[in-house]
């Protein structure tokens, strides 16, 4: 009898715990790195043509960098606009964002790391310039689909050495 009551009690506690954990279940993003709208720094007028669940990852379309004039044009823009910062900081700064079906961009996110791939925060004189210039790039191509143009993720990675851009990827 005691074993039966103990078993029923354990089942009851387990059921309550399971019910509680499923009611607090978080919704996860579709893909690692999906960028959700954040009213603190995203443009409320930026529209995705096909919704958040249809933004294509850059590796889905296998067409390389989608910018008028390609990588050479992007390098030229940064060469003309970026002012090197006197700094001992080196590493990588990645800016990831969405290009919508009209070629407009928003939802910019920055992540940076040192040369040992440890996350770090760069001097804001470096990152604010990189972000400003990236936001000013206005030659993003529209990716046609069979029925309609697509929204897609894009990124730029900047190799920084002592405050200077030494390479832009991809």
N, C-alpha and C positions, 0 to 999 in steps of 0.2 A: 504494500500500500504506500509506504513512504517513498519507495523507488518510483512508483507511478506518479505520485504528487510532485516529486522532484523533477521528473521528466516533463510533466505538463507545465510546471513553473518555468523550466528552461525554455521550452517551446514558446511560452507566452512572452518571456523577456526577449527572446530572439526575434519574434514577430514584431514586437513594439520597436526594437532597435532598427530592424530592417525597414519598417514603415517610416520611421523618423528619418533615416538616412536617404531613402528614396524621395521623400518630400523636400529635402534640402539639396537634392541633386543639382549640380551646376550644368548649365548648357555649355558645351564646348564649341569652339570655332570649327568651321569646316576643315580648314587646313592650318597647320602650324604657320604662324606668321600672317594670317588674315588680319586686315586692318579694319577694326570697327570704328565707326564715326564717333568722334569725341568733340562735343561742343566747346570744350575749352580751347582748342586750337585748330579745328577743321572748319572749312567754309560751309555754312549751312545751305548755300545755294549750289554747291557742287552736287550734281546728280549722276548716279550710276544708271546707265541705260537699261541694264538687265538685272538689277538688284544685287545685293551683297553675295548671294549664293552663286552667282554666275560670273564673278570676276575671275578671269583666266590667269593662272600662274605663268610666268615668263617661259617656263619650260614646256608649256602646252602647245605653243605655236611654232617652235623650232625655226624661227626666221631671223634670229639674231637681234641686234639692237635696232629698235624701230624709231629712228630719229632722222629727220631730213638732213642729209649731209653726213650721216652716220657718226661714228665715234670721232672722226677727225673734226667735225663741226663742234662737238661737245668739248673736246680738248681745247680748241681754239677759244671758245667762250670763257672757259676757266682761265686760260693763259692770259686773256685780256682783262678779266675782271677780278681775279683773286689777288689779293695783296698779301704776300708772305708775312707771317707773324713771327717776331723774334721769340722763339720758344725752344726748349729742349725736348718738347713732346714729339714722339714718333709712334706710328701705329696705323691702324685702319679705321676709317669712318665710313659707315654704310648709311645711305639714305634710300629708303624704300618708300614707294608711293603708288598711287593708282592713276592710270591714264584711262579716261572714259572713252566712249565710242565717238566723241566729238573731238578727241585729241587734247582735252583739258585735263589738268592734273590737280590732285589734292591728296589729303590724308598722308602727309609726309611724316615719316618716323625715322629717327636717328638711333643707331647703336654704334658704339665705338669700342675698340680694343687696343691694347698695347701690342708690341711685337711678339709677345709670348702668348697672345690670344686671350689675355685676361681682360674682362670688361673694364673700361675706364671712362672717365669723363674728360674730354679735351677742353682746353681753354675755349671759352665761348667766342673769342675773336676768330677762332678757326671755324668752329661748327656753325656759327651764325652766318659767316660768309658763304660757306659751302651750301647751306640751306637756302639762303637768299638767291644765289646764282642758280641753283637747281630749280627753284620755283619760277625763275625767269625764263627757263628754257621753254620755248614755245613751238618747237618743231616736231612734236611727237606725232607719229603716224597713227592713222586710224586703221585698226585691224578688221578687215571685212570677214564676215562669216557667210555661209551660203545664203541665209535669210537676212541677216542684219549685222551691223558693226558690233564689235565686242569691247567690253571693258577689260583692262588687264593690269597686272602688277608690273612694275619696273623698278630697277634699283641702279644705283651708282655706288661704287666703292672707291674711296680715295686713299691712296697710300701716302701717308704724311711722314716726312722726315725733317725734324727740327723746324716745324711750322711751314714747310714747303710741300706743295703737291708734287710728288715724283712720278705718280702713275694714276690713271683713272681706269677702272674696270667696270663693266665687262669689256 
